[in-house]
Amino acid sequence: MAEVAHPREVFTYEGGEGVERAWLDALERGRMHHAWLLTGPEGVGKATFAYRAARRLLGARPDPDYGPMGASPDDPVSRQVAARSHPDLMVLERAVEDGKLKKFIPIDQARRLPEFFSKSPSQAAWRVAIIDAADDMNPNAANAVLKTLEEPPERGVLFLVSHAPGRLLPTIRSRCRRLAFSGWDEARAAAFVVEHAGVNLEEGTRLARMAGGAPGRAVALAEAGALELDRLAHELLRKLPQTDDPALLALADGFRKADGPQRFELLFERLADQVHAMAVAPDQPTSAALDRWAAIWERLSSLPS
């Protein structure tokens, strides 16, 4: 089973040399912007980059073995960041409550930013905040962050991770310098998944394709059981218009576990991808594909949750 490490615990980094050099150039030239908007598909290393940049600003000992912005994992700063105990680093992210991940970053977290940045760094040359992901902020939280951006802190840097920057307030986007991250080519992403998820090359290629070349997303899909759900989606579509009611009810029972909502959402993602593939296939009329999608959507949506 794949294990997805939190970005604060990741020290190796591949595929982001270009954005690393652009950011290091700003740092070395004394042109460090107060806010950086990190954009691109989920799972391409945006949060990993943010923590790498944070370590550099907080004074972790550089280690070129881990890339241009690499830091030694044994450095005290690196250990503090990994332990979430560095006094000059603040992270805003969705909280886990009763074993469930909240839908939004609440305003009370965002309201802590001005106070955090109003203080001088206690150990490092900078104070750093990471919002992972900025897309998860509710409107009130977004407005609270905007107030911080309108009054740039001295010796303070804010990193906003965003998978869908179009959802952010235009006034937030306009006050940030953007770094764009892109997915990898399929072969490279597949090799990464094989190495980190313990799957074979065929499975790694399927996962890389599902993730659109985002290596972290592909590994997360492996951990979530996406290959099995993809097979199940194929079977459900293949059997239409016939359905197996006992099998569907057994499927519904499987979604009652703690990770049920996430698995249910992933199943529909796999269904949507397969229906799209059917719709554009030369031997598959679009109307037939849409009819199948409508039928399975109606059946699954009516299942007890």
Stockholm file with secondary structure:
# STOCKHOLM 1.0

chainA/1-305         MAEVAHPREVFTYEGGEGVERAWLDALERGRMHHAWLLTGPEGVGKATFAYRAARRLLGARPDPDYGPMGASPDDPVSRQVAARSHPDLMVLERAVEDGKLKKFIPIDQARRLPEFFSKSPSQAAWRVAIIDAADDMNPNAANAVLKTLEEPPERGVLFLVSHAPGRLLPTIRSRCRRLAFSGWDEARAAAFVVEHAGVNLEEGTRLARMAGGAPGRAVALAEAGALELDRLAHELLRKLPQTDDPALLALADGFRKADGPQRFELLFERLADQVHAMAVAPDQPTSAALDRWAAIWERLSSLPS
#=GR chainA/1-305 SS CCCCCCGGGCCCCCSCHHHHHHHHHHHHTTCCCSEEEEESSTTSSHHHHHHHHHHHHHTCCBCGGGCTTCBCTTSHHHHHHHTTCCTTEEEEECCEETTEECSSBCHHHHTHHHHHHHSCCSSSSCEEEEEETGGGBCHHHHHHHHHHHHSCCTTEEEEEEESCGGGSCHHHHHTSEEEECCCCCHHHHHHHHHHHHCCCHHHHHHHHHHTTTCHHHHHHHHHTTHHHHHHHHHHHHHHTTCCCHHHHHHHHHHTTSTTHHHHHHHHHHHHHHHHHHHHHSTTSCHHHHHHHHHHHHHHHHTSCC
#=GC SS_cons         CCCCCCGGGCCCCCSCHHHHHHHHHHHHTTCCCSEEEEESSTTSSHHHHHHHHHHHHHTCCBCGGGCTTCBCTTSHHHHHHHTTCCTTEEEEECCEETTEECSSBCHHHHTHHHHHHHSCCSSSSCEEEEEETGGGBCHHHHHHHHHHHHSCCTTEEEEEEESCGGGSCHHHHHTSEEEECCCCCHHHHHHHHHHHHCCCHHHHHHHHHHTTTCHHHHHHHHHTTHHHHHHHHHHHHHHTTCCCHHHHHHHHHHTTSTTHHHHHHHHHHHHHHHHHHHHHSTTSCHHHHHHHHHHHHHHHHTSCC
//
